[in-house]
Structure formats: C-alpha cells, structure tokens
Amino acid sequence: MAEMIEDRPCVPAAGMLGRSVEAACATLAVLGGAIFIIESIMSVVSVIGRALFNLPVPGDYELVQMMSAMGIAMCLPYCQLRKGHVFVDFFTLWAPAALKRGLDAIAALLLSASSFFLAWRVWDGMLEMREYGETSMVIALPVWWGYIPVAPSFALLGIAALQTFMLEISGESKS
C-alpha cells in the first residue's frame, strides 16, 4: 500500500501528517473496496439461489443498501486526495491557473466544512438509532451498525479536504 501512496500523481507528500492522512484514506478505500466485493459475491449467490433453488440470501436488499452506503463513504476520502471527484470546468477553461487554484481551494474548504457537519450528524443519528433499537425489516439487523464506518469516513473526508485546501493555497497541488 505504501507504493500506491508514493506513486500518486496529484497531491505531493505533505510531511508526516500528510502521509498519515494519505495512509488512512488508502486503507479506508481498500476496506470499502472489500465491502463492494463481498456485496457483489453476496448478490450473485442470492440471484443464483433465487433462480435455481428458490432460496435467496435473506435480507439481501437490506444488506446491499447498508454495504453500499458504507463502501461509498469509505472511498470518498481517497477520492478527494486523488482529485477523483467530478469537476465541471466549463466556465473556467479560460481562467488562469491561479484563479482555478483559488476556486479549487474554496471548493475544498466547503467540502471540508460539509464533511465535518455530516460526520457529526451521522454520528448523532447513529447513536439515536442505537438508543431506539431500530432494526432492518427482514433480518432484524441493527441499523446503527451500518453507520459505524460512515461517521469516521466523513471526518476523514473533512481532513483530506483540508489537506487539499492547504495544498491548493500553497500552490503545491498539481492539476
């Protein structure tokens, strides 16, 4: 995994803290990818079981929903560091590099604030669901379990966005 971090094209290493953030983002992304692989295998098993034996995986829809939300949230911080989000640059194609960097910095700062807010609200919602004992309909899986990796993922997304903000305003970021 260290090779993957050192080999990234978009964001230069920003000291020990920057490398720690990058390692955490990469680790979460790998775990999110593993969740997607497990989800895919479960879906195939469920479809085959339903088609051939009339025996699907119980609660497969519930599990797909929960695992998708977890996997997506876990991949977002790495996507931010790699500049993998969708950019709409139609209106800034003509703009000088300094203006583009400034707009990218503002976007990163707004993303950071939004991510920290979402981390707080997801954490609060998770605690509330846990308190009320909300469960999924088919397999009675506690709903709050799916939120466990989501809140830290949004917090890490906020940190990653702050890192990209700092790199943009310092001019170290490559487009």
C-alpha positions, 0 to 999 in steps of 0.5 A: 500500500505504501507504493500506491501512496508514493506513486500518486500523481496529484497531491505531493507528500505533505510531511508526516501528517500528510502521509498519515492522512494519505495512509488512512484514506488508502486503507479506508478505500481498500476496506470499502473496496472489500465491502463492494466485493463481498456485496457483489459475491453476496448478490450473485449467490442470492440471484443464483439461489433465487433462480435455481433453488428458490432460496435467496440470501435473506435480507439481501436488499437490506444488506446491499443498501447498508454495504453500499452506503458504507463502501461509498463513504469509505472511498470518498476520502481517497477520492478527494486526495486523488482529485477523483471527484467530478469537476465541471470546468466549463466556465473556467477553461479560460481562467488562469491557473491561479484563479482555478487554484483559488476556486479549487481551494474554496471548493475544498474548504466547503467540502471540508466544512460539509464533511465535518457537519455530516460526520457529526450528524451521522454520528448523532443519528447513529447513536439515536438509532442505537438508543431506539433499537431500530432494526432492518425489516427482514433480518432484524439487523441493527441499523446503527451498525451500518453507520459505524464506518460512515461517521469516521469516513466523513471526518476523514473526508473533512481532513483530506479536504483540508489537506487539499485546501492547504495544498491548493493555497500553497500552490503545491497541488498539481492539476 
